[in-house]
Each structure stands twice: as structure tokens, then as C-alpha cells.
Amino acid sequence: MRFSKLFNKKLLMYVVFWAVSFYAGLEVFSRTGDIRTIDVIYTFLFHVPFVIIVSLHAFLLIPNYLAKSRFWLYGLTLIVLLGMAYPAYNFSFLLLSDWLFPGYYLVGVYGFIEVTGFAVLYLILSSTLEFGRSWFEVLRSRNKIAELESEKRVSELKALRAQVNPHFLFNSLNTIYSEALKKSDKAPALILKLSDMLRYVVDKMDQEQVLLEEEIEYLTHFVDLHKERLNEPDKVHFSTEGDFSGRKIAPLLLIIFVENCFKHADLTDEEALISIQIKQEAKGLILHCKNTVYEKGNKEEKTSGTGLQNAKRRLDLAYGGSYSLDINQQENLYELTLKLGTG
């Protein structure tokens, strides 16, 4: 279907090309100023050899030889085509004219060099049109591919952002429920923080970038809610440094790394800790996460978990190569450092 459509466009282009050429020929060959029947016939016979040569070149040589980089075969066949110009010209005026228009006496007035020159001129003009058309088709195809890739990228980013951990929501609700049973004054504040977080997820999920201040506020609420669940919240250290005003970042990206600290950390030991540091420097943002690990098999879980793979994929889509992610797994300590540019 696509081939037929392209062929029809190409055919229409050459119909217009020959129509313009025919009209120009009528103006040149008309000797009286008025276009007579004999002028039309003469112009028609003049164009016959060049229509044949240009058509063979456009529909045979270019797609089968030149487009497939068969340059030697293309060059040899092109020479043969040019050699056919003068015999085809004589055929048009000596044989075809008597067969189609027996009532007219028509003679070709151009010699070999002139006819060959006309053939070269027509090939140059038609090739210019052909290559221009092909260039526009390639450009259109590239734009279409770029558009599809952009749509795919946006859809994939939305899908990745949508992978919010439901366990956090359930755990937070359980914490709030527990505080509510104790009639604690913390319950209203925790509900407000959770509400702000959910509103942030709903409002910012479809945006390509958000204010860094809003993202950090979201992370702060996340850490605060998690600390309420811990028996020793003092083992969690969360700090920010630098001027975040006016900076932007891909939404719901840092949460994956922060969440992993709480998901995989072991705080049972006296020296255990969770440390999350966010620092804005002139070159960009630095996120440094550190947590103790005592459980066997955690290393494999961290390096192959879907959450981390999700984050890496989102980093690739949103930042390309303008970020660095370093993971250092020691015996009882897991460290992660993310550096990325913030607009």
C-alpha cells in the first residue's frame, strides 16, 4: 500500500514535469506566435526520446542501481541511456511521425551532440526533482520516527512513574491508624503529609519536570512518615544543602533511591543507620544514600530489583548521558551516589 502511494506521488510529479516541459516546448517551437496543430505534434515528437530516457532513469536506474549503491552498474547503464538519445530521436521523427501523423512532413533538426545535450539537461532537471522528493520523503520519515519515539518515551516515562509502591501507602495508613487509636496529636499531621504526597503524585505524574523544592518536600514527607514506623527513628538522618529555588527535576525520580534505603536497611544493630543527603551544587544535584545491611542476599536484591531498574531506565529516558549513578556494596553497608543536572 505504501509502495503504491509513493509510486503514484512520483508518477504525478513527472506528469507535472513533462506538462511544464511540453508547454515550454510549444513556446519555443511555435514560429508564428500562435500554437498550431503542427507545433503540438512537433513538440510531442521532440519529447518522446527524452520521456523514455528520463522514465528509465527514474523508475529503473535510480531505485535498482543508485539507491542500492551499485554505482558501477548505474554509471554504465547511464552511458547506454545517453547513447540511446540520438537513435530514439531519429526513431521519433523518421518512423513514429509517419506512423502516427502520416499527413505531416516532420524532420528532426538537431544533431547528435545537441540531442545528447538535451538528454543530459533533462536528466539533470529530473534528477534534481527526484532527489529533492526523496530528501523530503526521508525528512518526513525521520520526523515521523522522531515523533513516534518521543510519544513512546513519554508513554514509557508515565508508565514508570505510575509504579508507585502500594506497600508504602498501606504502611502509612497503618501507622496513622495506630496513632489515631492512641488518640495521638501526631495523627492529623501525618494524615496531612500523606494527603500532600498523594496530591503531589496525582498532579505531577504527567509533567516532564517539576520544581526541585516540591520534589524535596515530597521526599521529606516520605521520610517523616517512615520514621514514625521505626522504633529508633534517630537512626535515620535526612539532610538537604544548597539553594534549590528555581531548579527543576524529573518528578518522582529520587523517591526510588530513598525508598530503597528503608526497604533494604537493617537497623537492629547499635551502629545501624540510614543516611540520605541531598546537595545542590553549581554543577548539579547530588543524592547520597547510605544504609546498613546485615541480611544475606541483599546485595543481589539491590542490584537487580525492579525499583532500581525502573530508576535507571527513567534516568536514561529523562537525562540521557548527563547523569552518573555509582553503587558501592560493602560487607555491611550499601551506598549510592547519584549526580544529575537540574535546570
Secondary structure, 3 states (H helix, E strand, C coil): CHHHHHHHHHHHHHHHHHHHHHHHHHHHHCCCCCCCHHHHHHHHHHHHHHHHHHHHHHHHHHHHHHCCCCHHHHHHHHHHHHHHHHHHHHHHHHHHHHHHCCCCCCCCCCCHHHHHHHHHHHHHHHHHHHHHHHHHHHHHHHHHHHHHHHHHHHHHHHHHHCCCCHHHHHHHHHHHHHHHHCCCCHHHHHHHHHHHHHHHHHHHCCCCCEEHHHHHHHHHHHHHHHHCCCCCHHHEEEEEECCCCCCEECCCCHHHHHHHHHHHCCCCCCCCCEEEEEEECCCCEEEEEEEECCCCCHHHHHHHCHHHHHHHHHHHHHHCCCEEEEEEECCCEEEEEEEECCC
